[in-house]
Amino acid sequence: MTDTARILLADDHAVLRAGLRLMLASQPGLEVVGEAASGAETLGLAETLRPNLILLDLSMPALGGLELLPRLCKIAPSARILILTMHDDPQYLRQALQNGASGYVLKKAADTELIAAVRAVLRGEIYIHPSLTRSLIEGLLPDTQITQTTDQWEALSGREKEALRLVALGYTSAEIAEQLNLSAKTVETYRARGMEKLGLRNRAALVRFALLQGLISPE
C-alpha cells in the first residue's frame, strides 16, 4: 500500500457517493480520486486512474457489480475491490468472493464498519460483514467432508499452505511470489496443486474453508 491509498467510488446514488467521499476524506492516508455512476464509467475510471481500492456497489445500471468484478480484476489487477451493498444474502457474498472481491460490507453498517473494512482490504486482508460470516461457512460441507478436508490440509507441504493462505487473504500470484521469494509460475503451481488436493474448485470455496479452519479472520 502506498502512503496515500487512491480510492474509486462506484455507486449510482450521488448523495451516497458524496457522503462516502466526506467520510473517507476525513481519514489520513485515504484519497478519493474518482466517482462512477455506472458500470461502464467504473471500468473506464479503473483503467485510467489505477486506484488502490475500488468501493463497488452491486446494483449498478446496465452492468451489475458481480458482472463487473472479473473485468475489473483484469483491467486493474493491483486494485483491491470492496463491495458496499444493501444485499445481505450470503449467495451474493459467495459470488462476490468467487469473482474477485476482497471484502463485503452492508450499507446499513457503513457508518461503523466502512473505514475498518477499507483499511483491512488495503492491507491485503479479507473483510466480511460479521453478520454474514456464520452464513458463509455454516452448512458448507458435511461434517465428514470437513474432517477429510482438514486431514488433507495437514498433508499439504509448507509452501502449499503458505500460498493457499495468502490466496485466501486476497493476494495476487505476483504479490505472493514477492513475499515467498518465488516465481509467479511456482506460486500458481502450489495454488493449483493445493486446491486439487483439498478438492476445492475456486477461491470462494478456499476462503470459506480458511474461515472455517481459522486460517484467516473474517475481519
Phi and psi in degrees as a GROMACS rama.xvg file:
@    title "Ramachandran Plot"
@    xaxis  label "Phi"
@    yaxis  label "Psi"
@TYPE xy
-75.2143  171.747  THR-2
-57.94  -40.9838  ASP-3
-117.822  120.218  THR-4
-81.3642  129.871  ALA-5
-92.6646  123.472  ARG-6
-118.253  134.701  ILE-7
-108.134  125.534  LEU-8
-95.4143  127.51  LEU-9
-127.485  99.7223  ALA-10
-158.513  141.706  ASP-11
-84.4414  0.247006  ASP-12
-101.437  110.875  HIS-13
-62.5093  -37.9797  ALA-14
-65.0272  -42.0426  VAL-15
-64.4026  -42.7824  LEU-16
-60.1151  -41.0456  ARG-17
-62.5258  -42.2099  ALA-18
-65.7727  -40.7525  GLY-19
-64.6463  -41.3459  LEU-20
-59.4763  -45.0997  ARG-21
-63.3537  -42.9209  LEU-22
-62.777  -46.1996  MET-23
-71.2373  -37.5355  LEU-24
-65.8271  -22.5267  ALA-25
-78.8442  -6.83729  SER-26
-101.552  135.078  GLN-27
-64.8795  140.426  PRO-28
82.8172  5.79579  GLY-29
-122.187  134.46  LEU-30
-139.615  125.505  GLU-31
-83.5549  117.024  VAL-32
-103.706  -8.20524  VAL-33
-170.279  159.225  GLY-34
-133.236  137.363  GLU-35
-126.631  140.857  ALA-36
-110.335  0.0138247  ALA-37
-148.639  168.622  SER-38
-62.8595  -43.3569  GLY-39
-62.224  -43.0747  ALA-40
-61.097  -40.7877  GLU-41
-61.0739  -45.1559  THR-42
-62.1974  -44.5199  LEU-43
-63.8714  -45.493  GLY-44
-70.9273  -34.2517  LEU-45
-62.4447  -36.5596  ALA-46
-74.4733  -39.8519  GLU-47
-84.8778  -35.4604  THR-48
-88.6449  -21.9292  LEU-49
49.13  60.2271  ARG-50
-71.2781  159.875  PRO-51
-80.9042  -27.8529  ASN-52
-142.414  136.837  LEU-53
-114.848  119.665  ILE-54
-94.1478  108.231  LEU-55
-118.258  127.735  LEU-56
-82.9498  147.236  ASP-57
-80.1915  -28.7656  LEU-58
-97.4689  77.0296  SER-59
-104.028  147.444  MET-60
-61.2623  139.469  PRO-61
69.2119  -54.7299  ALA-62
-122.719  109.081  LEU-63
-73.904  165.439  GLY-64
-60.4032  -38.943  GLY-65
-65.3649  -35.2444  LEU-66
-72.9598  -34.2232  GLU-67
-68.6384  -35.4667  LEU-68
-50.2567  -57.2363  LEU-69
-62.2279  -31.5171  PRO-70
-71.4022  -38.7757  ARG-71
-65.1811  -37.6241  LEU-72
-62.4428  -30.5913  CYS-73
-80.9778  -42.3971  LYS-74
-71.7153  -41.4913  ILE-75
-129.365  71.5684  ALA-76
-63.1585  -22.4599  PRO-77
-88.3143  -6.98761  SER-78
-83.141  136.706  ALA-79
-84.3646  147.026  ARG-80
-121.244  120.241  ILE-81
-112.229  120.285  LEU-82
-81.4048  131.257  ILE-83
-123.618  110.51  LEU-84
-145  164.22  THR-85
-89.5018  -12.9472  MET-86
-78.6407  116.355  HIS-87
-104.529  15.8865  ASP-88
-75.4189  123.338  ASP-89
-56.579  -24.9537  PRO-90
-64.2004  -38.5319  GLN-91
-62.8549  -41.9367  TYR-92
-60.744  -47.1626  LEU-93
-60.1641  -44.5455  ARG-94
-65.5082  -38.8795  GLN-95
-63.0058  -45.7522  ALA-96
-63.7844  -41.3117  LEU-97
-64.1073  -33.7107  GLN-98
-88.6721  2.71547  ASN-99
118.183  1.32549  GLY-100
-70.1335  149.614  ALA-101
-106.271  -4.69315  SER-102
-165.99  162.212  GLY-103
-148.942  114.154  TYR-104
-125.411  139.016  VAL-105
-83.907  141.097  LEU-106
-59.9531  -33.5787  LYS-107
-66.1662  -16.3736  LYS-108
-112.235  10.7382  ALA-109
-59.8387  -36.7451  ALA-110
-66.8523  -25.2576  ASP-111
-105.214  -22.7184  THR-112
-114.697  -20.5692  GLU-113
-59.3304  -47.5707  LEU-114
-62.5787  -43.3604  ILE-115
-61.8611  -39.9828  ALA-116
-65.8637  -43.8063  ALA-117
-59.2332  -47.5853  VAL-118
-67.6045  -37.1637  ARG-119
-64.2495  -45.9522  ALA-120
-65.647  -39.157  VAL-121
-65.282  -27.2321  LEU-122
-77.1342  -5.08272  ARG-123
92.9307  13.3006  GLY-124
-95.4026  166.856  GLU-125
-96.1476  132.065  ILE-126
-121.36  125.336  TYR-127
-126.914  133.262  ILE-128
-51.4158  125.427  HIS-129
-52.16  -36.5525  PRO-130
-67.8585  -17.7621  SER-131
-96.8303  -13.2069  LEU-132
-61.0563  -46.3181  THR-133
-62.3492  -42.9094  ARG-134
-63.7726  -32.4629  SER-135
-65.2709  -42.588  LEU-136
-100.158  -18.5754  ILE-137
-70.3229  129.263  GLU-138
75.0873  10.2872  GLY-139
-62.7326  -47.6769  LEU-140
-136.439  149.362  LEU-141
-64.8821  155.02  PRO-142
-53.6228  -40.4997  ASP-143
-64.9102  -37.5959  THR-144
-72.9893  -35.291  GLN-145
-59.6612  -46.2706  ILE-146
-61.8557  -43.5581  THR-147
-62.2787  -44.8583  GLN-148
-66.3323  -36.4629  THR-149
-61.6057  -43.9881  THR-150
-61.9775  -38.8625  ASP-151
-67.0226  -35.7132  GLN-152
-60.152  -44.7214  TRP-153
-63.6998  -23.4221  GLU-154
-84.2667  -9.63983  ALA-155
-70.4915  156.024  LEU-156
-73.1609  163.249  SER-157
-58.2669  -42.0523  GLY-158
-66.8191  -39.1253  ARG-159
-63.3695  -41.8082  GLU-160
-63.4819  -45.3301  LYS-161
-60.7837  -45.9154  GLU-162
-63.5727  -44.9072  ALA-163
-68.2038  -36.7903  LEU-164
-63.251  -41.4949  ARG-165
-70.1372  -35.0926  LEU-166
-61.3729  -44.8112  VAL-167
-62.3876  -31.5221  ALA-168
-77.387  -10.1514  LEU-169
104.212  4.22947  GLY-170
-73.1995  146.395  TYR-171
-79.9423  165.842  THR-172
-59.8702  -38.3431  SER-173
-64.6488  -42.0067  ALA-174
-67.6219  -38.9666  GLU-175
-65.8977  -41.3176  ILE-176
-59.1761  -40.7693  ALA-177
-66.232  -42.5914  GLU-178
-66.3039  -39.5351  GLN-179
-95.8495  2.01605  LEU-180
58.2088  48.3042  ASN-181
-128.276  171.363  LEU-182
-83.3506  154.947  SER-183
-61.3025  -35.2316  ALA-184
-63.6907  -40.8645  LYS-185
-65.0313  -40.5123  THR-186
-60.4235  -44.1698  VAL-187
-60.84  -37.0621  GLU-188
-64.7981  -46.5166  THR-189
-60.3045  -42.3446  TYR-190
-62.7046  -51.3762  ARG-191
-63.1021  -42.8272  ALA-192
-66.9201  -42.564  ARG-193
-65.0996  -44.0184  GLY-194
-61.7289  -39.603  MET-195
-65.2914  -43.043  GLU-196
-63.6758  -34.5796  LYS-197
-83.5524  -13.2948  LEU-198
73.2933  28.054  GLY-199
-102.26  135.02  LEU-200
-92.7515  -24.634  ARG-201
-153.922  176.229  ASN-202
-64.9331  -35.0285  ARG-203
-60.382  -43.5824  ALA-204
-64.6814  -37.4721  ALA-205
-65.2132  -42.8137  LEU-206
-62.0103  -44.4835  VAL-207
-62.4339  -42.5897  ARG-208
-62.3267  -44.457  PHE-209
-64.3417  -38.5768  ALA-210
-65.0989  -44.0776  LEU-211
-61.4156  -37.8735  LEU-212
-88.6055  -2.33278  GLN-213
74.8657  20.1284  GLY-214
-77.5407  -27.0541  LEU-215
-135.427  160.591  ILE-216
-100.836  144.503  SER-217
-68.5975  -11.9471  PRO-218
